[in-house]
Amino acid sequence: MTARGRVRIRVLVASALLVAGAGGLLGGCSSVPIPPTYTEEELKRRCEMRGGWWRGQLIPGYCEYQAASLQAP
């Protein structure tokens, strides 16, 4: 085997290891569950502080606001 052939094999092995390592990192991070940013209680409190009506019991995380055009004069 020539020196050029050995260099090619080393480059291929190094490339394969690099790709496998990057795939392992990306695959490992994608399976981590991400918790919700706010709890339902925090969302309800924020909704009520801003003048909305909490509808979380019907639709989880939903806050209803009255449109300005529909408010009584």
C-alpha positions in Angstrom: 0.0 0.0 0.0 1.3 3.4 -0.9 1.6 6.4 1.4 -1.1 8.1 -0.6 -3.5 5.2 0.1 -2.8 5.3 3.8 -3.5 9.0 3.9 -6.9 8.4 2.2 -7.8 5.7 4.7 -6.9 8.0 7.6 -9.0 10.8 6.1 -12.0 8.5 5.6 -11.7 7.1 9.1 -11.4 10.6 10.6 -14.4 11.8 8.5 -16.5 8.9 9.6 -15.7 9.4 13.3 -16.5 13.2 13.0 -19.8 12.5 11.3 -20.7 9.8 13.9 -19.8 12.1 16.7 -21.9 15.0 15.3 -24.8 12.6 14.7 -24.6 11.4 18.3 -24.6 14.9 19.7 -27.6 16.0 17.6 -29.5 12.8 18.2 -28.9 12.9 21.9 -30.1 16.5 22.3 -33.2 15.9 20.3 -34.6 13.4 22.7 -34.5 15.7 25.8 -38.0 16.7 26.8 -38.5 20.5 27.1 -40.8 21.5 30.0 -43.4 24.3 29.5 -42.2 27.8 30.1 -45.1 28.8 32.4 -47.4 26.7 34.5 -51.2 27.0 34.0 -51.5 28.9 37.3 -48.9 31.5 36.2 -50.7 31.9 32.8 -54.0 32.4 34.6 -52.5 35.0 37.0 -50.9 36.9 34.0 -54.2 36.8 32.1 -56.2 38.2 34.9 -53.7 40.9 35.6 -54.0 42.1 32.0 -57.8 42.2 32.1 -58.6 39.0 30.3 -60.9 36.0 31.1 -59.1 32.8 31.8 -60.5 29.9 29.7 -57.9 27.4 30.7 -60.5 24.9 32.0 -62.0 24.7 28.4 -58.8 25.2 26.3 -55.5 24.7 28.1 -53.5 28.0 28.3 -56.2 30.1 26.7 -56.9 33.7 27.8 -59.7 35.7 26.2 -59.6 39.4 25.7 -62.4 41.7 24.6 -61.7 43.6 21.4 -61.6 47.4 21.7 -64.2 47.8 19.0 -66.7 45.6 21.0 -66.4 47.5 24.3 -69.4 49.5 25.6 -69.0 53.3 25.4 
